[in-house]
Amino acid sequence: MIGQLRSVVIDCPDPRALAGFYSELLGLPVDDSGADDDDGWTVVGGGLGQHPRLAFQRATNLREPRWPDPDRPQQFHLDVTVEDIDAAEAQALKLGATRLPGQGEGFRVYADPAGHPFCLCWDD
């Protein structure tokens, strides 16, 4: 092993707002230790030294993804396991997610408030 995953970093126009969305979606705390609105960086999950974390970095000129448009690729996506897909979907939509076209066996596709795709997944 060369190293361990520290963070997955997501570019977005408003790091604090998107961190709040994922904090509610995943039930993880926003870690404000060392955060500064001026630096455009916010973290969700464990504090420094606790892994893995989601970090949100300001990208003012970001072209939001438009899944499944190849001219505006998804860049990355998260798979989130849920027990009750209908209840999870209702909560995600209330937080500001948008349902996107596409559903496979065991998953549905959404966009977070900044346009990044993510999937709610369940086991049948």
Sequence and secondary structure as in RCSB ss.txt:
>XXXX:A:sequence
MIGQLRSVVIDCPDPRALAGFYSELLGLPVDDSGADDDDGWTVVGGGLGQHPRLAFQRATNLREPRWPDPDRPQQ
FHLDVTVEDIDAAEAQALKLGATRLPGQGEGFRVYADPAGHPFCLCWDD
>XXXX:A:secstr
      EEEEEES HHHHHHHHHHHHT  EEEEEEEGGGTEEEEES TTSS EEEEEE TT     TT TTS   
  EEEE S HHHHHHHHHHHT EEEEEEETTEEEEE TTS EEEEE   
